[in-house]
Amino acid sequence: MCGILFLITSAVDDASKAQACGCLRDIFPKLQGAIAARGPDAQGTLQCDVKQLRLTFYASELRLRGDVFIKQPHTDDCGNVLCWNGEVFEGLQVSVEENDGTKLLGRLQHAKTPQDISRIFGEIEGPYAFLFYHSPSHTLYFARDPLGRRSLLVHYPDEARPYFLLTSVSVGQCSEYTLDEVPTEYIHSIDLNRYEASAGVAIRSQIARIARSCDNDALPFAHPRSVNKLIPGHGPKVESLDHIPPHLTTAVDDLIAGLDRSVRLRVQNIPRRNTPGEARVAVFFSGGIDSTMLAFLADRHVDPDEPIDLLNVAFENPRKIAVKVEGNIGGLPKREKKQKLLEPLDYSSVKVSYDVPDRLTGLQEVEELRRLCPKRTWNFLEINVPFEESQNARATVEAIMFPSRTIMDLSLAIALYFAARAAGQIRAHPDAEAVPYTSPARVLLNGLGSDELLGGYGRHRTAFKAAGWQAVIDELQLEIDRIPTRNLGRDDRVISSWGKETRHPFLSLSVVNFLAQLPVHLKMDPRLESGLGEKLLLRLAARKLGLVEASTRKKRAMQFGSHSARMAPGERDKKGDLLIVE
């Protein structure tokens, strides 16, 4: 993984342009610092002039592949330049000793047309964002993977800021740029032969959009597959997770095999850093079915002498504490209720507890993992975040997650921020004294994606009640369509700010495509009660693997399970999609 920072300015001495670009002197070093934080192992700068344009490439490296020192940007003897922020898990043969970015540049060297570029990326699977300068044609190519699993932001030139900027990071809202996420539908290109610095503000019209696949190409990873549109009949209902009915047997086995392979590809061959036997893999762990499945499968492929760290975050939430101190004040008159909320809390009568819902289920579930995988050291990392500490970090988190700016963005981002920092305490057993511990793992597994693919949200049940199976199928297609535009770029910016990388086994395009082609009634059954019908296929798979407790747990959003939402006393309840007030 790496960070990408790229800039096009005029190479011609021009007083007006120099003055307009002067603001970059302040913002560019800040962006470089944030890029270096993503890739603390190496950083590099490359600058060249092309057609009266100055191209500045800056990239950093977090070494998670290969056993040789790599410094980006990647270059070759032909003048090609690749800034690569990603991992290739399928479609390109990369040995244990090799670096995937170097291998990828070797393939890109032979591309002669935009369609060649598109074909190369349509054949590889993994999270990525990239910038490639093809020197023979003076053409720039940039894109994110089809699901948008890595961040790449763009600033287009305008009259006041006549420069083109690509960046993996943000340093918050400021006057020096207007940032947007790079769309994932296409690979984008700029022909520098036609790009005139004097007309830089018109660059939007000069950016070509290259289709990810052509009609004649059977590219396996160009797009996620469409959802199977088969309308189920009145099939039998699953009565118990203990018995897998015949029509689901193959699907359960295939899901276990596909998810197991996806986890294996994401945890194997991670370079060792310092002390032998220290954790190289961690899991964002709530004790729910998604994170527990990933932890259980990771145990199969991680060196048995290494611990696996389970990251469990909990927040001190004054609003929740106020209920303990004051009782439920919801029934009070509006003015009296508001006054109560504004009064400072009396902590003398209550002990601050971090027994949030995700902590309680996490503690239960780690014991199930210890019973099933007794040879593994499971470090259940209690990450306790005092209210004052979370509030002090708020400005930092808002800057990192920008241009994401809603209340829900913040409540999720701040939970991921502290979880990824991974500083807390662990216990040798439930009754042992806690000892301080910071996870050294740089690869963090995330269960995101299962709800979208397997029908885990309440809205899927609501759709069924309103309009039957067709409405559920339509909703599941919307889920896949929306994945690139939701929160993966934000999450990447937040987690990577600690020099760590998140990997999503459920969002492997191989897993996505497998689940998309399954008929809907094999994945979920909204006719069944809550805790059984949603994500039915995954529940049956978990039960088959022996994860009895995890298989029945209900969906709980991270911000509510960790109490990172609605923390400040006196704040009015606000909808999650409202923008944060400056």
C-alpha positions in Angstrom: 0.0 0.0 0.0 1.1 3.6 -0.5 0.0 7.1 -0.7 -0.3 9.0 -4.0 0.2 12.8 -4.5 0.4 14.2 -8.0 0.4 17.8 -9.3 0.3 19.4 -12.7 1.4 23.1 -12.9 2.8 25.3 -15.6 6.5 24.9 -16.3 6.6 28.4 -18.0 7.6 31.4 -15.9 4.5 33.4 -15.5 4.0 35.9 -12.7 0.2 35.6 -12.6 0.4 31.7 -12.6 3.2 31.8 -10.0 1.0 33.9 -7.7 -2.0 31.7 -8.2 0.0 28.6 -7.4 1.6 30.3 -4.4 -1.0 28.8 -2.0 0.5 25.4 -2.8 3.6 26.3 -0.7 1.5 25.9 2.4 -0.8 23.0 1.5 1.6 20.7 -0.4 3.9 20.0 2.5 0.9 19.2 4.7 -0.3 16.7 2.1 3.1 15.2 1.8 3.2 14.7 5.6 -0.2 12.9 5.4 1.0 10.8 2.5 4.2 9.8 4.5 2.1 8.7 7.4 0.3 6.3 5.2 3.6 4.8 3.9 6.2 5.2 6.7 8.6 2.7 5.1 9.8 4.9 2.2 8.9 8.1 0.3 10.0 9.4 -3.0 9.6 12.4 -5.3 9.9 12.7 -9.1 9.5 15.8 -11.2 9.6 16.2 -14.9 8.6 18.7 -17.6 6.3 17.6 -20.4 4.9 20.0 -23.1 5.3 23.2 -20.9 3.8 21.3 -18.0 5.5 20.4 -14.7 4.5 17.0 -13.4 5.3 16.3 -9.7 4.9 12.8 -8.4 5.2 12.0 -4.7 4.5 8.6 -3.2 5.0 6.6 0.0 5.4 2.9 0.7 3.9 0.7 3.4 5.8 -2.6 2.7 3.3 -5.4 2.8 4.5 -7.4 -0.2 7.9 -8.9 -1.1 11.2 -9.1 0.7 13.1 -6.3 -1.0 13.2 -2.5 -0.3 10.8 -0.7 -2.6 10.6 3.1 -3.1 7.9 4.7 -5.1 7.2 6.1 -7.6 7.9 3.0 -9.7 9.9 3.9 -12.9 11.4 2.2 -15.9 14.0 2.9 -18.6 11.3 4.1 -21.0 10.3 7.0 -18.7 7.0 5.4 -17.5 5.9 6.2 -14.0 3.5 4.3 -11.7 2.2 5.4 -8.3 0.5 2.3 -7.0 -1.7 2.2 -3.9 -3.1 -1.3 -3.8 -2.7 -5.0 -3.5 -3.0 -7.6 -6.3 -4.5 -10.8 -4.9 -5.6 -12.4 -8.1 -4.9 -12.2 -11.8 -1.2 -11.4 -11.7 1.4 -14.0 -10.6 3.4 -12.4 -7.8 5.8 -14.6 -5.9 6.5 -14.2 -2.2 9.7 -12.3 -2.9 8.2 -9.9 -5.4 6.4 -6.6 -5.2 3.1 -6.3 -7.0 3.6 -2.7 -8.0 6.9 -3.6 -9.8 5.2 -6.5 -11.5 2.3 -4.4 -12.6 4.6 -1.7 -14.1 6.2 -4.5 -16.1 2.9 -5.4 -17.6 1.9 -1.7 -18.2 5.1 -1.1 -20.1 3.7 -3.1 -23.0 0.4 -1.3 -23.3 0.0 0.6 -26.5 -3.7 1.8 -26.3 -6.1 2.9 -23.7 -7.9 -0.4 -24.1 -4.7 -2.3 -23.2 -4.6 -0.3 -20.0 -8.3 -1.2 -19.3 -7.7 -4.9 -20.1 -4.7 -5.1 -17.6 -6.8 -3.7 -14.7 -9.8 -5.8 -15.7 -7.8 -8.9 -15.2 -6.6 -8.2 -11.6 -8.5 -8.4 -8.3 -7.7 -6.4 -5.2 -8.1 -2.9 -3.7 -6.3 -0.2 -5.6 -5.9 3.4 -6.7 -3.2 4.2 -9.2 -1.7 6.9 -11.4 0.3 5.8 -14.5 2.2 8.1 -16.8 2.7 6.5 -20.2 5.8 8.3 -21.4 5.7 7.3 -25.1 2.3 8.8 -25.6 2.5 11.5 -22.9 -0.7 10.2 -21.4 -1.8 10.1 -17.8 -4.1 7.3 -16.5 -5.7 7.2 -13.1 -8.5 5.2 -11.4 -9.7 3.4 -8.4 -10.8 -0.3 -8.3 -14.4 -1.0 -9.4 -15.6 -1.1 -5.7 -13.6 2.0 -4.6 -11.7 0.3 -1.8 -8.9 2.8 -1.9 -9.0 6.6 -1.6 -8.2 8.9 -4.5 -9.3 12.5 -4.5 -9.1 15.0 -7.3 -9.0 18.8 -7.5 -9.7 20.2 -11.0 -8.1 23.6 -12.0 -10.1 26.8 -11.7 -9.3 30.4 -12.2 -8.0 31.0 -8.7 -6.3 27.6 -8.4 -5.0 26.7 -11.9 -3.5 23.3 -11.0 -4.6 19.7 -11.3 -4.2 17.7 -8.1 -4.6 14.0 -7.3 -4.2 12.8 -3.7 -4.9 9.8 -1.5 -5.3 12.0 1.5 -7.0 15.2 2.7 -5.9 17.7 5.3 -9.4 19.1 5.7 -11.6 21.7 4.2 -9.4 24.7 3.0 -9.3 27.3 0.2 -6.4 25.7 -1.7 -8.5 22.9 -3.2 -11.9 21.5 -3.8 -11.7 17.7 -3.5 -14.0 15.0 -4.9 -13.7 11.3 -4.9 -12.5 9.9 -8.2 -15.5 8.0 -9.7 -15.0 4.3 -10.1 -17.1 3.6 -13.3 -14.2 4.3 -15.7 -10.5 4.6 -16.0 -9.6 8.2 -16.6 -6.9 9.6 -18.9 -5.4 12.9 -19.9 -3.5 13.4 -23.1 -0.8 15.9 -22.2 -0.2 16.6 -25.9 -3.5 18.4 -25.9 -3.3 19.9 -22.4 -2.4 23.5 -22.4 -1.4 25.1 -19.2 -3.0 28.4 -20.3 -6.3 26.5 -20.7 -5.9 24.3 -17.6 -9.2 25.3 -16.2 -10.9 23.4 -19.1 -9.2 20.2 -18.1 -12.5 18.5 -17.2 -13.5 18.5 -20.9 -10.1 17.0 -21.8 -10.3 14.0 -19.4 -11.2 10.9 -21.4 -13.3 8.1 -19.8 -12.2 4.7 -20.8 -14.6 1.8 -20.4 -13.5 -0.9 -18.0 -14.5 -3.6 -20.5 -15.4 -4.0 -24.1 -18.1 -6.2 -25.5 -15.6 -8.7 -26.9 -13.6 -8.9 -23.6 -14.4 -11.4 -20.9 -12.6 -9.6 -18.1 -13.3 -11.2 -14.8 -12.7 -8.2 -12.5 -13.8 -5.2 -14.7 -17.2 -4.9 -12.9 -19.1 -6.6 -10.1 -21.7 -9.0 -11.5 -25.4 -8.1 -11.5 -27.7 -9.7 -8.9 -29.5 -12.9 -10.0 -33.0 -11.8 -10.9 -34.7 -15.2 -10.4 -37.9 -14.8 -8.4 -38.2 -17.6 -5.8 -41.3 -19.8 -5.5 -42.8 -20.8 -2.2 -39.9 -22.9 -1.1 -39.4 -24.6 2.3 -38.3 -22.5 5.3 -35.2 -23.3 7.3 -36.4 -24.3 10.7 -33.1 -24.5 12.5 -29.5 -23.5 11.8 -28.5 -27.0 13.0 -29.8 -28.6 9.9 -28.8 -27.4 6.4 -31.5 -28.3 3.9 -30.4 -30.0 0.7 -31.1 -27.0 -1.5 -28.6 -25.0 0.5 -25.8 -27.5 1.0 -23.7 -26.6 -2.0 -24.1 -22.9 -1.5 -23.0 -23.1 2.2 -19.9 -25.2 1.2 -19.1 -22.8 -1.7 -19.4 -19.7 0.6 -17.1 -21.3 3.2 -14.5 -22.2 0.5 -14.7 -18.8 -1.3 -14.5 -16.8 1.9 -11.7 -19.0 3.3 -9.7 -18.4 0.1 -10.3 -14.7 0.3 -9.1 -14.5 3.9 -6.0 -16.7 3.0 -5.0 -14.4 0.1 -5.2 -11.4 2.5 -3.2 -12.8 5.5 -0.5 -14.9 3.9 3.1 -13.7 3.2 2.9 -10.5 5.2 6.5 -9.4 5.7 7.8 -9.8 9.3 9.0 -6.5 10.8 10.7 -6.8 14.2 10.1 -9.5 16.9 9.4 -13.0 15.7 6.0 -14.2 17.0 4.4 -10.8 17.2 1.0 -10.2 15.6 0.9 -9.4 11.9 -2.9 -9.6 11.5 -5.7 -7.9 13.5 -9.5 -8.0 13.1 -11.9 -5.2 13.7 -13.9 -7.2 16.2 -17.4 -6.6 17.6 -18.2 -10.2 18.3 -20.8 -10.2 15.5 -21.0 -12.9 12.8 -19.0 -11.1 10.2 -15.9 -10.3 12.2 -16.0 -13.7 14.0 -16.1 -15.6 10.7 -13.0 -13.6 9.5 -11.1 -14.3 12.8 -12.0 -18.0 12.7 -10.9 -18.3 9.1 -7.7 -16.3 9.6 -6.7 -18.8 12.3 -6.4 -21.4 9.5 -3.7 -19.4 7.6 -1.8 -17.2 10.1 1.4 -18.7 11.6 0.2 -20.7 14.6 3.0 -19.2 16.8 1.6 -15.7 16.3 -1.3 -14.1 18.1 -4.3 -12.6 16.2 -5.3 -9.3 17.7 -9.0 -8.6 18.0 -9.6 -4.8 18.1 -12.7 -3.9 20.2 -13.4 -0.2 20.7 -15.7 1.4 23.3 -16.4 5.1 24.0 -17.3 6.9 27.1 -20.7 8.4 26.2 -21.9 11.2 28.5 -25.4 10.9 27.1 -25.6 7.3 28.1 -24.1 8.0 31.5 -26.7 10.8 32.0 -29.5 8.2 31.7 -27.8 6.3 34.6 -27.4 9.5 36.7 -30.6 11.3 35.9 -32.9 8.5 34.8 -34.8 8.6 31.5 -35.7 12.2 31.0 -37.4 11.7 27.7 -40.8 12.4 29.2 -40.0 15.7 30.7 -41.3 19.0 29.2 -39.0 20.1 26.3 -37.5 23.1 28.2 -36.8 21.1 31.3 -35.3 18.3 29.3 -33.0 20.7 27.5 -31.9 22.3 30.7 -31.1 18.9 32.2 -29.0 17.9 29.2 -27.0 21.2 29.5 -26.2 20.7 33.2 -22.7 19.2 33.9 -22.8 15.5 34.8 -22.1 14.5 38.4 -19.7 11.6 37.9 -19.3 11.1 41.7 -22.3 8.7 41.8 -21.5 6.6 38.8 -18.4 4.7 37.7 -17.5 5.2 34.0 -18.0 1.8 32.3 -16.9 0.7 28.8 -19.4 -2.2 28.8 -20.9 -1.1 25.5 -22.9 -3.6 23.4 -19.9 -4.5 21.2 -17.6 -5.0 24.2 -20.1 -7.4 25.8 -20.6 -9.5 22.6 -16.9 -9.3 21.9 -16.0 -10.8 25.3 -18.5 -13.6 24.8 -17.3 -14.4 21.3 -13.6 -14.4 22.0 -14.4 -17.3 24.4 -16.0 -19.2 21.6 -13.0 -18.7 19.5 -10.7 -19.9 22.3 -12.8 -23.1 22.6 -12.7 -23.8 18.9 -9.1 -22.7 18.3 -7.4 -23.4 21.6 -3.8 -23.3 20.2 -4.1 -19.7 19.0 -3.3 -16.8 21.3 -6.3 -14.4 20.9 -5.4 -10.9 22.1 -8.8 -9.3 22.8 -7.7 -5.6 22.8 -9.9 -3.4 24.9 -9.7 0.0 23.3 -11.3 2.4 25.8 -11.8 6.0 24.6 -12.6 8.7 27.2 -15.0 11.4 26.1 -12.4 14.1 26.4 -9.9 12.2 24.2 -12.5 11.6 21.5 -13.4 15.2 21.5 -9.8 16.3 21.3 -9.4 14.0 18.2 -12.5 15.3 16.5 -10.8 18.0 14.4 -8.1 15.6 13.3 -10.7 13.0 12.2 -12.8 15.6 10.4 -9.7 16.7 8.4 -8.7 13.1 7.5 -12.1 12.0 6.4 -12.9 15.1 4.3 -14.6 15.5 1.8 -16.9 13.2 3.8 -18.7 15.6 6.1 -21.9 14.2 7.6 -22.7 13.4 11.2 -22.8 9.7 10.4 -19.4 9.9 8.6 -17.9 11.3 11.8 -19.4 8.8 14.2 -18.1 5.9 12.1 -14.8 7.5 11.3 -13.9 8.3 14.9 -14.6 4.7 15.9 -12.3 3.4 13.1 -9.7 6.0 14.0 -9.3 4.8 17.5 -9.7 1.1 16.6 -7.0 1.4 14.0 -4.7 3.1 16.5 -5.0 -0.2 18.4 -3.8 1.1 21.8 -5.5 -0.4 24.8 -5.2 -3.3 27.2 -5.4 -7.1 27.0 -6.0 -9.9 29.6 -4.5 -13.4 29.6 -7.9 -14.7 30.7 -11.3 -13.0 31.6 -10.4 -12.7 35.3 -6.8 -11.5 34.8 -5.5 -8.1 35.4 -5.4 -5.9 32.3 -2.0 -5.0 30.9 -1.2 -2.2 28.4 -0.8 -3.4 24.8 -0.6 -1.7 21.4 -1.1 -4.0 18.4 1.9 -4.1 16.0 -0.3 -5.6 13.2 -0.4 -3.6 10.0 -3.0 -5.6 8.2 -6.5 -5.1 9.6 -9.4 -7.4 8.5 -12.8 -5.7 8.1 -16.1 -7.5 7.8 -17.7 -4.7 5.7 -19.8 -5.9 2.7 -21.6 -9.0 4.1 -24.8 -7.0 4.9 -24.9 -5.5 1.4 -24.3 -8.9 -0.4 -26.3 -11.2 1.9 -29.3 -9.1 2.8 -28.4 -8.1 6.4 -30.1 -4.8 6.7 -33.5 -4.1 8.1 -34.4 -2.3 4.8 -34.2 -5.7 3.0 -37.0 -7.1 5.3 -39.0 -3.9 4.8 -38.7 -4.2 1.0 -40.0 -7.8 1.2 -43.0 -6.8 3.3 -43.8 -4.0 0.9 -43.4 -5.7 -2.5 -42.1 -9.2 -2.1 -39.0 -10.9 -3.6 -38.7 -8.5 -6.5 -38.2 -5.6 -4.2 -35.5 -7.4 -2.3 -33.7 -8.2 -5.5 -33.9 -4.6 -6.6 -32.6 -3.5 -3.2 -29.6 -5.9 -3.3 -28.7 -4.6 -6.8 -28.8 -1.1 -5.4 -26.5 -2.2 -2.5 -23.8 -3.4 -5.0 -24.2 -0.3 -7.1 -23.8 2.0 -4.1 -20.7 0.3 -2.6 -18.2 2.5 -4.6 -19.9 5.8 -3.6 -20.5 5.1 0.1 -17.7 5.0 2.6 -14.7 2.9 1.5 -12.6 5.9 0.5 -13.3 7.6 3.8 -12.4 4.5 5.8 -9.2 4.0 3.8 -8.1 7.6 4.6 -8.9 7.2 8.3 -7.3 3.8 8.9 -4.3 4.4 6.7 -3.4 7.6 8.7 -1.9 5.2 11.2 0.3 3.5 8.6 -1.9 0.4 8.5 -4.0 -1.2 5.8 -7.6 -2.5 5.9 -8.5 -5.5 3.9 -12.1 -6.6 3.1 -12.5 -10.4 2.5 -16.2 -10.1 1.8 -15.5 -7.4 -0.9 -13.1 -9.6 -3.0 -14.7 -9.4 -6.4 -14.5 -13.2 -6.5 -16.8 -13.3 -3.4 -19.0 -10.5 -4.6 -19.5 -12.2 -8.0 -20.2 -15.6 -6.4 -22.9 -14.1 -4.1 -24.4 -11.9 -6.8 -25.1 -14.9 -9.1 -26.8 -16.9 -6.3 -30.6 -16.8 -6.3 -31.8 -14.5 -3.6 -33.6 -17.1 -1.5 -30.3 -19.0 -1.0 -28.8 -15.9 0.7 -31.5 -14.7 2.9 -35.1 -15.4 3.9 -37.1 -12.4 5.2 -40.0 -14.8 6.0 -38.0 -16.0 9.0 -37.6 -14.2 12.3 -34.9 -11.6 13.0 -31.6 -13.2 13.8 -32.2 -16.1 11.4 -33.6 -14.9 8.1 -31.1 -12.1 7.3 -27.8 -13.4 6.0 -29.2 -16.9 6.3 -26.4 -18.4 4.2 -23.7 -16.9 6.3 -25.5 -18.1 9.5 -25.6 -21.6 8.2 -22.0 -21.5 7.3 -21.0 -20.2 10.7 -23.0 -22.9 12.4 -21.4 -25.6 10.3 -18.0 -24.3 11.4 -19.0 -24.5 15.0 -19.6 -20.8 15.6 -22.9 -21.4 17.4 -23.1 -18.1 19.4 -21.9 -16.0 16.5 -24.4 -17.6 14.1 -27.4 -16.1 15.9 -26.2 -12.5 16.5 -28.3 -9.7 15.1 -27.0 -6.8 13.0 -25.8 -3.8 15.0 -24.2 -0.7 13.5 -20.7 0.1 14.6 -21.4 3.6 15.9 -24.2 2.3 18.2 -22.4 -0.9 19.2 -19.3 1.2 20.3 -21.3 4.2 21.5 -19.4 6.5 19.2 -22.6 8.2 18.1 -24.5 11.0 19.9 -22.0 11.5 22.7 -22.1 15.1 23.7 -24.6 16.0 26.5 -27.0 18.8 25.4 -26.7 18.1 21.7 -29.9 17.7 19.9 -30.6 14.4 18.0 -29.7 14.9 14.4 -30.1 12.8 11.4 -26.9 11.0 10.3 -26.9 12.5 6.8 -26.8 16.1 8.0 -23.6 18.0 7.4 -21.3 18.7 10.3 -21.6 22.3 11.4 -18.3 24.2 11.3 
